Amino acid sequence: MVKTEDSQKKIFYIEKGDFLRSMMEFAIRARGADIYTVDTLENNFYLLDELVPDLIIFDVKTVFNQLEELKKYKNKAHFVAVGDEGDQNLVADFATTFFTKPLEAKNIASRLLALLD
């Protein structure tokens, strides 16, 4: 990973689906933000501490077993959860935004970056 300038928006995305993860990465980078992606949060919490992202996007099912640990970061970044309609209740106490799957990376990228402005 390349170190970014402090003024550049940093997004951390946790998604097990390779295709969606790569499409979101492409769409966000095309809009001038930097995105770091992982397929699991397990063993990757150190990245949250090192990167200090402005926005954390996560698939609810991907991080389900780490939700309590993830909540510890709620005062450090905006949280956007992605999942099925029934998943919204699981993250209502700390996710500022919820997107229902399926996602269209192109449209979501603009909406995500608007949260940081």
Buried (B, 14 or more C-beta within 10 A) or exposed (E): EEEEEEEEBBBBBBBEBEEBBEBBBEBBEEEEBBBBBBBEBEEBBEBBEEBEBBBBBBBBBBBBEBBEEBBEBBEEBBBBBBBEEEBBEBBEEBBEBBBEBEBEBEEBBEEBBEBEE
